[in-house]
Amino acid sequence: GTNQTFVFKITFGEDMRRISISNEQTFNQFYLSLTSLFQVDNLQLTWQDDEEDLLALKNDQDLKDCLKFYVENGLKSLKIVAKLSQQQAQQPTTQVQSQNYR
């Protein structure tokens, strides 16, 4: 297929970056470029649709859906919200909570 470029505006906390990806990039490549950009190990990604809902971006299928939306709506750029993944952060908080109940 033809190689297209998509512009994503990625918000991470106070930080906003604009990056371009090609439609041939896999989700994994995209994800790795973001973790190195923001210098973190794990990110939770969501993208914003036309109703300003945040939709999960976790795999190749999600990325395809996201790019399909981009093309169908003739967008100039698409907003992506990146947050630190909660996986690592959850454990200490649950310990703290359980101690409070004792």
C-alpha positions in Angstrom: 0.0 0.0 0.0 0.9 3.7 -0.2 3.0 5.0 2.7 1.1 7.7 4.5 2.3 9.9 7.4 0.1 10.7 10.4 0.7 13.5 12.9 0.0 12.8 16.5 0.0 15.4 19.2 0.9 13.5 22.4 0.3 14.9 25.8 2.2 13.5 28.8 1.6 15.5 31.9 2.6 19.1 31.2 4.5 18.0 28.1 3.1 18.1 24.6 5.0 16.7 21.7 4.1 16.4 18.0 5.3 13.3 16.3 4.8 11.8 12.8 4.4 8.1 12.2 4.0 6.1 9.0 1.0 3.8 8.5 3.4 1.0 8.2 4.6 1.3 11.8 3.5 -1.4 14.2 2.0 -0.5 17.6 5.1 -1.8 19.2 7.4 0.5 17.3 5.2 3.4 18.1 5.0 2.5 21.7 8.8 2.2 22.0 9.3 5.5 20.3 7.1 7.1 23.0 8.7 5.5 26.0 12.1 6.7 24.8 10.7 10.1 24.0 9.3 10.6 27.5 12.0 8.4 29.1 9.7 6.1 31.0 9.3 2.3 31.0 5.6 1.9 30.6 2.8 4.0 29.3 -0.9 3.8 29.0 -2.1 5.4 25.8 -5.5 6.7 24.8 -6.7 8.7 21.8 -9.5 11.2 21.5 -12.3 10.7 19.1 -14.8 13.3 17.8 -16.9 13.0 20.9 -13.9 13.7 23.0 -14.0 10.2 24.4 -10.6 8.7 25.3 -10.2 5.3 23.6 -7.6 2.7 24.5 -4.6 2.3 22.3 -3.0 -1.0 23.3 -2.2 -3.0 20.1 -2.0 -3.0 16.3 -5.8 -3.2 16.0 -6.3 -0.2 18.1 -3.7 1.7 16.1 -5.5 0.7 12.9 -8.8 1.9 14.2 -7.3 5.1 15.2 -5.6 5.7 11.8 -8.8 4.8 10.1 -10.7 7.4 12.1 -7.9 9.9 11.2 -8.3 9.2 7.5 -12.1 9.2 7.4 -12.3 12.5 9.2 -9.5 14.1 7.2 -7.7 15.2 10.3 -4.5 17.3 10.4 -3.5 15.7 13.6 -4.9 13.4 16.3 -4.6 13.9 20.0 -3.1 11.1 22.1 -2.9 11.2 25.9 -0.1 9.2 27.5 0.0 8.5 31.2 2.3 6.4 33.3 0.9 2.9 33.4 -0.7 2.2 36.7 0.7 -1.3 36.9 3.8 -0.4 39.0 2.2 2.3 41.1 -0.8 0.3 42.3 0.9 -2.0 44.8 2.2 0.6 47.4 -1.3 2.3 47.5 -3.1 -0.9 48.2 -0.7 -1.7 51.0 -1.2 1.7 52.5 -5.0 1.3 52.3 -5.0 -2.1 53.9 -2.9 -0.8 56.8 -5.4 2.0 57.4 -8.2 -0.5 58.1 -6.3 -2.3 60.8 
